[in-house]
Amino acid sequence: MNSAILTISGIKCDNPECNYRHDEVALNEYGEWLDRPCPDCGENLLTEADYNTVKIMVAMTQVANETAPANNVDEPIVEATLDMNGSGSIEVIDMKIKD
């Protein structure tokens, strides 16, 4: 079993006053959304900075799974919800231990 599992999906507008979301966008489709304007307000949907951060997160997860020991079934699983705003930085919105 992998030590780390990364689930990334969906695109949202970087404008904090806009509520546009497209939750069905898969990670492997992100390149198609790079620098695309929001259909509601025109703000960027995925900046180069955020895209690079996502690629780094994917690479770090791969390295962790190649080098770390396998998960013990009794170890807790941590689930986190993250937010990005176009700057390449990540904000942790919610983090909890899954039951």
C-alpha positions in Angstrom: 0.0 0.0 0.0 1.3 3.5 -0.8 2.5 5.8 1.9 0.8 8.8 0.3 -2.2 9.2 -2.0 -2.8 12.5 -3.7 -6.2 13.3 -5.2 -6.4 16.5 -7.1 -9.3 17.6 -9.3 -11.4 20.6 -10.2 -10.7 24.1 -11.3 -11.9 27.3 -9.6 -11.6 30.9 -10.4 -8.8 32.8 -8.7 -11.0 35.8 -8.1 -12.2 35.7 -4.5 -15.4 37.5 -5.5 -16.2 34.9 -8.2 -17.8 31.6 -7.4 -17.0 29.8 -10.7 -16.0 26.1 -10.2 -15.6 23.2 -12.6 -15.2 20.2 -10.2 -15.1 17.6 -13.0 -11.7 18.6 -14.4 -9.2 15.8 -13.9 -5.6 16.3 -12.9 -4.4 15.0 -16.3 -6.5 17.8 -18.0 -4.9 20.7 -16.1 -2.6 21.6 -18.9 -5.6 22.4 -21.0 -6.8 24.9 -18.4 -3.5 26.8 -18.1 -4.0 30.6 -18.4 -7.7 30.1 -19.5 -10.0 33.0 -18.5 -12.9 32.4 -16.2 -16.2 32.4 -18.2 -17.9 34.4 -15.5 -15.4 37.2 -14.7 -12.3 36.8 -16.9 -9.9 36.1 -14.1 -7.3 33.3 -14.6 -8.5 29.8 -13.8 -5.1 28.1 -13.6 -1.8 30.1 -13.4 1.6 28.8 -14.2 2.6 29.2 -10.6 -0.3 27.0 -9.3 0.3 24.5 -12.1 3.9 24.2 -11.2 3.0 23.7 -7.5 0.6 20.9 -8.5 3.3 19.2 -10.5 5.7 19.4 -7.5 3.1 17.9 -5.2 2.6 15.0 -7.6 6.4 14.5 -7.9 6.8 14.6 -4.1 4.0 12.0 -3.7 5.7 9.7 -6.2 9.0 10.0 -4.4 7.4 9.3 -1.1 5.8 6.2 -2.4 9.0 5.0 -4.0 11.2 5.5 -0.9 8.9 5.3 2.2 7.9 2.0 3.7 4.4 0.8 3.0 1.6 2.0 5.2 0.6 -0.2 8.1 -3.2 -0.8 8.0 -3.4 0.5 11.6 -1.8 3.8 10.9 -4.1 6.8 10.7 -5.0 8.3 7.4 -4.9 12.1 7.2 -7.2 13.9 4.7 -6.7 17.5 3.8 -8.6 20.1 1.7 -6.2 22.6 0.1 -6.9 25.9 -1.7 -4.7 27.7 -4.2 -5.2 31.3 -5.3 -3.0 31.8 -8.4 0.2 32.7 -6.5 1.6 29.1 -6.3 1.1 29.0 -2.5 -1.2 26.4 -0.8 -3.6 27.1 2.0 -4.8 24.3 4.2 -8.6 24.7 4.5 -9.3 21.6 6.5 -7.3 18.6 7.8 -8.6 15.6 9.7 -7.8 12.1 10.6 -10.1 9.7 8.7 -12.0 7.1 10.5 
